[in-house]
Amino acid sequence: MKVMEIREYGGPEVLTPAERPDPVPGDGEVLVEIKAASVNAADWKVRRGKSLAQHPLPHVPGRDFSGVIVAAGPGADLPVGQEVFGVCPTETEAAYASHILFKSELLGRKPAALSHVETAAIALAGLTAMVALEDTLHLKAGEKILIQGGAGGVGGMAVQLAHHLGATVVATARAENHDYLRELGVDQAIDYRGADLGELLGDCDAAFDCVGGGTVEGTFAALKPGGRAAFVASGATAPEATRPDVTSLRPAVSRSRERLERVTAHLEHGAWKPPVIEVMPLSDAVKAHELSEAGHVRGKIVLVP
Ligand SMILES: NC(=O)c1ccc[n+]([C@@H]2O[C@H](COP(=O)([O-])OP(=O)(O)OC[C@H]3O[C@@H](n4cnc5c(N)ncnc54)[C@H](OP(=O)(O)O)[C@@H]3O)[C@@H](O)[C@H]2O)c1
């Protein structure tokens, strides 16, 4: 099989094409021929050696994919020929490849209405947005939510889901992304450059921060007393709240078929449309990482082996 692997930590140029033997599925495992794998912001952090999950080198990055089962081990609960999608456990990610060995029970059946490229684009981003808004913030209809980074992969899925759940949605992005935000369902778009979110908002029931670093203070400031904020770009634990009257939360984005099937159910119920997607060959992973690390991808980049 072909892969793009990291042999040493560093810049995008350390991503290197390589050939490896096709793995053979063991008990409960399947071999999936990958048709599309998405680029997540986590990938360049892994490549730089800055990820929370440490991997032995050489390492094949890539956290989510869509494809077809081409071999099944004993006890696998999905058959050869089944179209599936998956989100890798962080310690075993390896989706920048033509094939991946995977526990059958962790795979979801690919949504029939989406292409492989669209499915790969929504897998981890949709899962993360769903866990943050539904399982962590418990967002309700009629509430007001701020989404920091609304034009990105996770942020775009969060905007759409919050709108679908009946919330009033405010999101941050540069002005050139505001039309895109409105297409996704944003009620109020804010250019984060120079914006004081405490002054502009301060009345949000909830906030979801998909950017981290310099955005954290503004995320807390946007909340009303009693508000709750969730963070996925500020490390393994929630940042300490900068005020005593709000709650700071870190979603636990664990992988399971049940959760992937909830992602599919949201698609079927119209919560999500696929985001804007830039498709590139897997061999262009270096270019994809340059774009991702620059921090201004609109929607998603998807790699095709
Ligand atoms: N399981 C997990 O915990 C989990 C899962 C997935 C992702 N994550 C983390 O979540 C974060 C987002 O991932 P992603 O893949 O969605 O990222 P992404 O798609 O690469 O995000 C790019 C977006 O960030 C926006 N952005 C950059 N700086 C901003 C700022 N200061 N304020 C508001 N928006 C800003 C950009 O909009 P403009 O071009 O308009 O600036 C761009 O649209 C990453 O840190 C990732 O590691 C965690």
Ligand as a Chemical Component Dictionary entry (heavy atoms), coordinates in Angstrom:
data_LIG
# 
_chem_comp.id                   LIG 
_chem_comp.type                 NON-POLYMER 
_chem_comp.pdbx_formal_charge   0 
_chem_comp.three_letter_code    LIG 
# 
loop_
_chem_comp_atom.comp_id 
_chem_comp_atom.atom_id 
_chem_comp_atom.alt_atom_id 
_chem_comp_atom.type_symbol 
_chem_comp_atom.charge 
_chem_comp_atom.model_Cartn_x 
_chem_comp_atom.model_Cartn_y 
_chem_comp_atom.model_Cartn_z 
_chem_comp_atom.pdbx_ordinal 
LIG N1  N1  N 0  -10.885 15.815 19.330 1  
LIG C1  C1  C 0  -10.512 17.046 19.441 2  
LIG O1  O1  O 0  -10.309 17.518 20.517 3  
LIG C2  C2  C 0  -10.344 17.869 18.204 4  
LIG C3  C3  C 0  -10.890 17.402 17.001 5  
LIG C4  C4  C 0  -10.752 18.193 15.886 6  
LIG C5  C5  C 0  -10.070 19.396 15.963 7  
LIG N2  N2  N 1  -9.510  19.798 17.137 8  
LIG C6  C6  C 0  -8.791  21.077 17.209 9  
LIG O2  O2  O 0  -9.714  22.086 16.843 10 
LIG C7  C7  C 0  -9.043  23.136 16.171 11 
LIG C8  C8  C 0  -9.737  23.434 14.856 12 
LIG O3  O3  O 0  -9.481  22.380 13.944 13 
LIG P1  P1  P 0  -9.938  22.505 12.431 14 
LIG O4  O4  O 0  -9.420  21.309 11.725 15 
LIG O5  O5  O -1 -11.381 22.834 12.367 16 
LIG O6  O6  O 0  -9.094  23.813 12.002 17 
LIG P2  P2  P 0  -9.059  24.574 10.607 18 
LIG O7  O7  O 0  -10.140 24.086 9.713  19 
LIG O8  O8  O 0  -7.672  24.476 10.076 20 
LIG O9  O9  O 0  -9.332  26.081 11.047 21 
LIG C9  C9  C 0  -9.103  27.077 10.129 22 
LIG C10 C10 C 0  -10.041 28.224 10.408 23 
LIG O10 O10 O 0  -9.612  28.920 11.579 24 
LIG C11 C11 C 0  -10.045 30.270 11.439 25 
LIG N3  N3  N 0  -9.277  31.146 12.314 26 
LIG C12 C12 C 0  -7.932  31.296 12.378 27 
LIG N4  N4  N 0  -7.613  32.186 13.359 28 
LIG C13 C13 C 0  -8.788  32.608 13.895 29 
LIG C14 C14 C 0  -9.130  33.518 14.941 30 
LIG N5  N5  N 0  -8.191  34.159 15.639 31 
LIG N6  N6  N 0  -10.439 33.681 15.235 32 
LIG C15 C15 C 0  -11.405 33.043 14.561 33 
LIG N7  N7  N 0  -11.151 32.174 13.540 34 
LIG C16 C16 C 0  -9.845  31.957 13.231 35 
LIG C17 C17 C 0  -9.822  30.584 9.986  36 
LIG O11 O11 O 0  -10.734 31.592 9.575  37 
LIG P3  P3  P 0  -10.152 32.938 8.906  38 
LIG O12 O12 O 0  -9.475  32.473 7.630  39 
LIG O13 O13 O 0  -11.355 33.757 8.682  40 
LIG O14 O14 O 0  -9.148  33.477 9.883  41 
LIG C18 C18 C 0  -10.063 29.252 9.285  42 
LIG O15 O15 O 0  -11.319 29.199 8.648  43 
LIG C19 C19 C 0  -7.589  22.703 16.028 44 
LIG O16 O16 O 0  -6.814  23.268 17.062 45 
LIG C20 C20 C 0  -7.658  21.190 16.208 46 
LIG O17 O17 O 0  -6.449  20.642 16.682 47 
LIG C21 C21 C 0  -9.649  19.065 18.261 48 
# 
loop_
_chem_comp_bond.comp_id 
_chem_comp_bond.atom_id_1 
_chem_comp_bond.atom_id_2 
_chem_comp_bond.value_order 
_chem_comp_bond.pdbx_ordinal 
LIG N1  C1  SING 1  
LIG C1  O1  DOUB 2  
LIG C1  C2  SING 3  
LIG C2  C3  SING 4  
LIG C2  C21 DOUB 5  
LIG C3  C4  DOUB 6  
LIG C4  C5  SING 7  
LIG C5  N2  DOUB 8  
LIG N2  C6  SING 9  
LIG N2  C21 SING 10 
LIG C6  O2  SING 11 
LIG C6  C20 SING 12 
LIG O2  C7  SING 13 
LIG C7  C8  SING 14 
LIG C7  C19 SING 15 
LIG C8  O3  SING 16 
LIG O3  P1  SING 17 
LIG P1  O4  DOUB 18 
LIG P1  O5  SING 19 
LIG P1  O6  SING 20 
LIG O6  P2  SING 21 
LIG P2  O7  DOUB 22 
LIG P2  O8  SING 23 
LIG P2  O9  SING 24 
LIG O9  C9  SING 25 
LIG C9  C10 SING 26 
LIG C10 O10 SING 27 
LIG C10 C18 SING 28 
LIG O10 C11 SING 29 
LIG C11 N3  SING 30 
LIG C11 C17 SING 31 
LIG N3  C12 SING 32 
LIG N3  C16 SING 33 
LIG C12 N4  DOUB 34 
LIG N4  C13 SING 35 
LIG C13 C14 SING 36 
LIG C13 C16 DOUB 37 
LIG C14 N5  SING 38 
LIG C14 N6  DOUB 39 
LIG N6  C15 SING 40 
LIG C15 N7  DOUB 41 
LIG N7  C16 SING 42 
LIG C17 O11 SING 43 
LIG C17 C18 SING 44 
LIG O11 P3  SING 45 
LIG P3  O12 DOUB 46 
LIG P3  O13 SING 47 
LIG P3  O14 SING 48 
LIG C18 O15 SING 49 
LIG C19 O16 SING 50 
LIG C19 C20 SING 51 
LIG C20 O17 SING 52 
# 
